[in-house]
Amino acid sequence: MTTLEWVMIPLGMVGCLLALVPFLMFWQNLAQYKVPSLPTKAPGPISVLIPARNEESAISDAIAAVIASKGVEFELLILDDHSTDNTALIIDAVSASDPRVRRIPGKELPRGWCGKQHACWQLAQHAQYGTLVFLDADVRLEPEGLVRMAGFLESSGAALVSGVPRQITVGLWEKALIPLIPFVLLGFLPISRMRQSRSPAFAAGCGQFFVANREAYFAMGGHESIKETLHDGIRLPRAFRQADFATDLADATILARCRMYTTGREVRQGLMKNATEGLARKGLLLPATFLLFGGQVLPIGVLLTGIFAQSVGISIVGGLGTLILFLTRALGMGRFAQDGWSVVLHPFGVLALLFLQWGARLRSIRGKQASWRGRTYPAG
C-alpha cells in the first residue's frame, strides 16, 4: 500500500464506524418513535397556550388550525407579549366571535427571564384545564393533532410529551439544516432507554409542541424552573426528569406542521441563539463534533480522496461510509416528509451546523449577548 492508503483507509474505517452507529440507532428508533393513535375515548378538556410577540403574519392561521380541532374540548389562550404590530387586534377579532379564544396581555419581562418562558408561565397560570398544550405561533395543528397527543400523554404515563411537527423547508439554508432535527434526535438518543429511565441525561423534546399534565407541571415549577433558558426543547424535559417525572416523545409529522424560519439569516440566528444549551454546551461540543464530522462528513472526504488518487482501497472504504450516511437520511426522508434536496445537502448541513455551534461557543466565550425577537440575553 502507498503512504496515502496507510493513512486514508484506517481513517475511512473510523468514518464507517461513526456513520454506522447513528444508522443502527435511527433504524431501531423508527419502530419506537410512533404517531399516536386515536384514543378510544375522548381525553379531558385541554388548554392550548400560545405565546405571541409580533406574530401578525402567523397568528391568524395558528388560531384557525386550533379551532378546527376535532374530538376534544379546549380553550385557546394567547399571550400578547407586548407586540407592536396587529397581533392583538387579530386575536381580539376572533375572540369576539368565539369565547374559547382569549387574549392575555403580557406583563413586563422580569430580569433573568427569557421572553418565551415568561409568556408560557403566565399562560399556564391562566389555564383552567388539566392538560396544557404549549404551542409555538408558527405551528399549524392538524384536526386530530390535539386529541392524539393528549391521548398519548395519558397512555404513555408521562407527565410531559413532545413531538416534532413536519418541518416545512423552502430556502437552501432551511433544507440543509432544519431536517437535521429528527436525524440528531433519532440517530443519537436511544428511545427505548429513555422510556425506561427518568434520568435527565435522556431528556429530549421539541419546544414547538409540548403537552403537559397540569398537576405535574406546577409541582416541578413549570417554566419558572427554566426561566433563563432559550432552549426549552431540552431544558423543560430535563426539569421534569430532575423532579422525577417521566417524559416521552411521539412522531408528530402528520399531526402538525411548522416553518420555523423564512430566511437564511433567521435560520442561522435561530440555531445560534440557543446553541450553547444544546450541542455547543461545555463538555458536549467536542464529542458532538467528533461524531457528526467523523460519521457524516469524513467518509465523503475519504471517497473523494480515493477517486482523485485513483485508489480502489480508499474509494471502497470511503464509498461504504458515504453509502451508510446517506442511507440513514434516506430512511427518514419519507417518514418525515423531507424532500430529496435535504438528503443531498446533508453533509453540507452537518458542516454548517457545526460551524454555527462553534461560532456560538466562541461568542459565549467572548461574552457577546444573544438576541431574539428584539430582546437580548446574556451569553450562555
Secondary structure, 3 states (H helix, E strand, C coil): CCHHHHHHHHHHHHHHHHHHHHHHHHHHHHHHCCCCCCCCCCCCCEEEEEEECCCCCCHHHHHHHHHCCCCCCEEEEEEECCCCCCHHHHHHHHHCCCCCEEEEECCCCCCCCCHHHHHHHHHHHHCCCCEEEEECCCEEECCCHHHHHHHHHHHHCCCEEEEEEEECCCCHHHHHHCCHHHHHHHHHCCHHHHHHCCCHHHCCCCCCEEEEEHHHHHHCCHHHHHCCCCCHHHHHHHHHHHCCCCEEEEEEEEEEEECCCCCHHHHHHHHHHCHHHCCCCCCCHHHHHHHHHHHHCHHHHHHHHHHHHCCHHHHHHHHHHHHHHHHHHHHHHHHCCCCHHHHHCHHHHHHHHHHHHHHHHHHHHCCCCEEECCEEECCC
